Amino acid sequence: MEAKAIAKSVRISPRKGRLVADLIRGKSIGTALAILYNVESTVKESILKVVNSAVANAENNHDMDVEKLYIKEIYINPGATLKRFRARAKGSGNRILKRTSHITVVVAEKL
């Protein structure tokens, strides 16, 4: 039995998010939350919300024991990219890509 939570179109770069996601993949929930609270990254708030949501889904919808939960899967896929322009010299412009991500967290009970 497993429970999952998804956050779509979060304004973080997938590449930066994967660095934090790799730290908590396969860890128990308590360990994962401790790691997230101590990581110096702006991505941690978004990932923390999704992990807490997945734990709440497991507890309330599937009657799982929170103490036995671990992060079975966590992946961060690219979402839509917002394209913006910044004025540069001689009337030209540079493209700025504001990347978004879809964060998916799957939690399961250890047997």
Backbone bond lengths (Angstrom), bond angles and torsions (degrees), N, CA, C in turn:
res aa  C-N    CA-C-N  psi(-1)  N-CA   C-N-CA  omega(-1)  CA-C   N-CA-C  phi
1 M - - - 1.450 - - 1.525 108.07 -
2 E 1.307 115.72 137.68 1.451 120.62 179.71 1.520 109.70 -144.72
3 A 1.326 114.93 157.24 1.464 121.80 178.11 1.516 107.73 -129.60
4 K 1.339 115.52 150.84 1.450 117.52 -178.35 1.512 111.55 -140.40
5 A 1.329 114.45 159.40 1.459 122.08 176.80 1.524 107.85 -139.77
6 I 1.334 115.82 144.96 1.464 121.76 -177.95 1.526 108.89 -131.46
7 A 1.322 115.58 135.81 1.471 121.33 170.91 1.525 106.63 -119.13
8 K 1.315 116.41 125.52 1.460 120.01 -176.57 1.520 110.94 -108.38
9 S 1.318 114.57 150.21 1.464 124.04 175.87 1.520 112.91 55.70
10 V 1.324 116.32 44.47 1.462 121.69 175.96 1.525 107.42 -80.87
11 R 1.341 117.69 135.98 1.463 121.39 -173.58 1.525 112.00 -82.29
12 I 1.331 115.68 61.47 1.459 121.59 172.96 1.515 107.80 -131.83
13 S 1.304 116.03 153.24 1.450 120.76 178.55 1.531 109.31 -75.30
14 P 1.335 118.23 134.36 1.469 119.77 179.56 1.525 112.62 -59.99
15 R 1.322 116.98 -35.28 1.462 120.05 -178.08 1.530 111.25 -64.87
16 K 1.329 116.88 -42.04 1.458 120.39 178.55 1.525 111.20 -71.50
17 G 1.316 116.09 -34.59 1.458 119.64 179.40 1.517 112.91 -68.05
18 R 1.317 116.88 -35.87 1.464 120.44 -179.57 1.517 112.15 -66.02
19 L 1.324 117.44 -29.82 1.467 120.40 177.21 1.526 110.95 -61.13
20 V 1.325 117.00 -40.61 1.462 121.01 179.46 1.529 110.42 -78.11
21 A 1.327 117.08 -37.20 1.467 120.44 -179.27 1.524 111.24 -63.73
22 D 1.327 117.43 -34.76 1.458 120.34 179.44 1.526 112.19 -66.03
23 L 1.328 116.99 -25.59 1.463 120.42 -179.76 1.520 112.54 -70.44
24 I 1.337 117.97 -31.04 1.466 119.96 -172.94 1.526 113.88 -108.19
25 R 1.313 118.13 -3.92 1.466 120.87 -179.36 1.522 110.17 -62.22
26 G 1.352 117.36 127.76 1.453 122.68 177.43 1.517 114.90 85.08
27 K 1.326 118.86 -2.95 1.458 122.30 -177.49 1.530 110.50 -88.38
28 S 1.329 116.28 159.01 1.464 120.35 173.74 1.533 108.22 -69.02
29 I 1.320 116.32 162.05 1.458 120.51 -174.85 1.527 111.43 -63.46
30 G 1.327 117.78 -43.21 1.464 120.61 179.65 1.514 112.07 -60.78
31 T 1.339 116.42 -44.02 1.461 120.96 178.87 1.528 110.64 -66.43
32 A 1.311 116.90 -42.03 1.464 121.16 -179.24 1.523 111.40 -63.13
33 L 1.335 116.74 -42.57 1.465 119.65 179.13 1.526 111.01 -66.20
34 A 1.339 117.10 -38.32 1.466 120.22 177.51 1.527 110.92 -62.97
35 I 1.328 116.63 -41.37 1.467 120.66 178.23 1.529 110.08 -64.09
36 L 1.336 116.60 -44.56 1.469 120.13 -178.20 1.527 112.09 -63.81
37 Y 1.335 116.91 -38.57 1.463 119.07 -179.85 1.520 112.00 -66.82
38 N 1.337 117.74 -25.11 1.458 120.90 -175.89 1.524 114.40 -102.41
39 V 1.326 118.05 1.75 1.456 121.18 178.83 1.525 109.33 -83.25
40 E 1.335 115.50 135.64 1.463 120.36 177.27 1.531 108.64 -92.30
41 S 1.312 116.78 83.32 1.453 121.11 -179.69 1.518 109.10 -154.21
42 T 1.322 116.91 147.22 1.462 120.59 177.88 1.520 111.18 -76.33
43 V 1.308 116.81 -13.02 1.462 121.94 -178.21 1.524 111.39 -75.78
44 K 1.338 116.80 -23.51 1.451 120.36 -170.17 1.526 113.03 -62.03
45 E 1.339 119.01 -32.43 1.461 120.22 -179.42 1.524 111.13 -63.97
46 S 1.322 116.36 -42.75 1.463 120.21 -179.43 1.518 111.35 -67.04
47 I 1.324 117.14 -43.55 1.463 120.41 -179.69 1.524 110.21 -68.02
48 L 1.331 116.72 -37.81 1.461 121.43 178.99 1.525 111.18 -60.79
49 K 1.324 117.03 -41.66 1.462 121.19 178.61 1.528 111.50 -61.52
50 V 1.330 116.04 -43.22 1.463 119.67 -177.37 1.532 110.54 -70.44
51 V 1.327 117.54 -39.39 1.472 120.68 177.96 1.525 109.88 -63.10
52 N 1.331 117.45 -45.70 1.467 120.61 178.38 1.524 111.66 -62.45
53 S 1.318 117.26 -36.36 1.452 121.16 177.94 1.527 111.23 -67.11
54 A 1.331 117.10 -40.77 1.465 120.76 178.40 1.525 111.11 -65.12
55 V 1.329 116.69 -39.12 1.470 120.60 177.44 1.522 110.25 -65.12
56 A 1.330 117.45 -42.52 1.461 121.18 178.16 1.522 111.37 -64.08
57 N 1.337 117.04 -38.92 1.464 120.29 176.82 1.526 110.81 -63.24
58 A 1.325 116.79 -41.39 1.466 120.59 -179.57 1.513 110.72 -65.29
59 E 1.317 116.61 -41.21 1.464 120.71 -176.88 1.526 111.77 -72.46
60 N 1.330 116.44 -45.64 1.472 119.77 -172.79 1.521 114.03 -87.10
61 N 1.322 118.02 -35.77 1.462 120.12 -175.20 1.522 113.50 -94.30
62 H 1.336 117.57 -28.18 1.465 120.36 -174.37 1.520 113.22 -119.92
63 D 1.335 118.67 4.55 1.470 124.11 178.24 1.525 112.77 51.96
64 M 1.317 117.06 45.53 1.465 121.52 177.56 1.518 109.80 -91.19
65 D 1.325 115.81 155.85 1.454 122.07 176.96 1.527 109.01 -83.90
66 V 1.328 117.06 122.78 1.463 121.72 -175.04 1.525 111.11 -65.09
67 E 1.329 117.68 -31.50 1.465 121.67 -178.63 1.529 112.35 -66.83
68 K 1.336 117.39 -25.61 1.470 121.17 -177.36 1.526 113.36 -95.82
69 L 1.316 117.66 -0.90 1.463 120.32 -175.19 1.526 112.06 -76.94
70 Y 1.326 114.71 147.70 1.462 121.64 172.05 1.519 108.28 -142.17
71 I 1.327 116.20 163.24 1.463 120.65 -178.71 1.524 108.15 -85.43
72 K 1.314 114.92 104.63 1.462 120.71 -178.29 1.524 111.01 -74.53
73 E 1.329 115.96 -46.23 1.461 121.10 179.91 1.519 108.93 -140.15
74 I 1.302 115.47 142.63 1.460 121.26 168.92 1.524 106.54 -146.83
75 Y 1.302 115.25 124.70 1.459 118.13 177.78 1.518 109.82 -142.83
76 I 1.326 113.85 150.22 1.458 121.72 -177.39 1.519 107.72 -124.97
77 N 1.315 115.54 109.63 1.455 122.19 -178.52 1.525 109.99 -101.34
78 P 1.324 117.24 152.02 1.469 118.84 178.42 1.525 111.94 -70.79
79 G 1.320 115.35 141.59 1.455 121.73 175.27 1.523 109.54 -104.63
80 A 1.316 115.91 -156.40 1.455 120.78 178.42 1.528 109.61 -69.00
81 T 1.324 117.02 143.96 1.454 122.06 179.40 1.525 108.93 -103.99
82 L 1.339 115.83 126.56 1.454 120.54 176.85 1.525 108.48 -85.03
83 K 1.322 116.80 127.42 1.461 120.71 -176.53 1.526 109.08 -106.23
84 R 1.326 115.12 122.63 1.453 121.86 -178.99 1.524 109.26 -126.77
85 F 1.340 116.79 162.30 1.453 121.09 178.37 1.516 110.22 -123.44
86 R 1.326 115.95 144.04 1.460 123.19 175.34 1.523 107.58 -119.07
87 A 1.322 115.93 133.65 1.461 120.89 -179.51 1.520 110.34 -65.96
88 R 1.347 115.53 137.55 1.466 121.83 178.86 1.534 108.39 -126.91
89 A 1.296 115.45 -173.26 1.464 120.75 -175.33 1.527 112.11 -67.07
90 K 1.337 115.64 152.19 1.467 124.58 174.05 1.527 112.74 59.37
91 G 1.311 117.69 34.71 1.454 121.74 175.25 1.514 115.01 75.11
92 S 1.312 117.69 11.29 1.469 119.34 179.08 1.529 109.78 -94.87
93 G 1.302 116.08 178.88 1.461 120.40 -179.52 1.517 111.14 -144.90
94 N 1.310 115.89 151.90 1.469 122.12 174.92 1.518 109.12 -108.56
95 R 1.304 115.91 140.33 1.450 120.50 177.76 1.523 109.44 -82.03
96 I 1.327 116.31 135.11 1.460 122.47 174.45 1.524 107.04 -115.18
97 L 1.324 116.79 127.29 1.456 122.20 179.70 1.521 109.16 -102.64
98 K 1.310 116.44 116.01 1.464 121.32 176.97 1.520 106.86 -100.48
99 R 1.319 115.70 104.27 1.455 121.02 -172.20 1.522 111.96 -84.86
100 T 1.334 115.29 148.17 1.463 121.44 175.74 1.523 108.72 -123.08
101 S 1.331 115.68 165.62 1.459 121.15 -175.60 1.513 110.77 -137.31
102 H 1.318 114.91 155.65 1.455 123.15 168.87 1.524 106.38 -112.14
103 I 1.333 116.87 119.11 1.465 121.99 -177.39 1.527 108.39 -103.47
104 T 1.334 117.23 127.35 1.458 122.95 177.92 1.519 109.33 -124.37
105 V 1.335 116.00 129.44 1.461 121.79 178.04 1.524 108.07 -126.14
106 V 1.344 116.38 128.70 1.459 123.06 176.53 1.518 107.58 -118.03
107 V 1.354 116.27 125.15 1.452 120.91 177.60 1.528 108.90 -114.28
108 A 1.332 115.55 150.03 1.459 121.16 179.34 1.533 108.78 -143.01
109 E 1.326 115.73 164.94 1.462 120.90 177.31 1.510 110.68 -89.41
110 K 1.346 115.68 138.36 1.453 119.41 172.77 1.511 108.56 -74.99
111 L 1.304 116.13 141.73 1.466 120.01 -177.53 1.503 112.36 -84.46
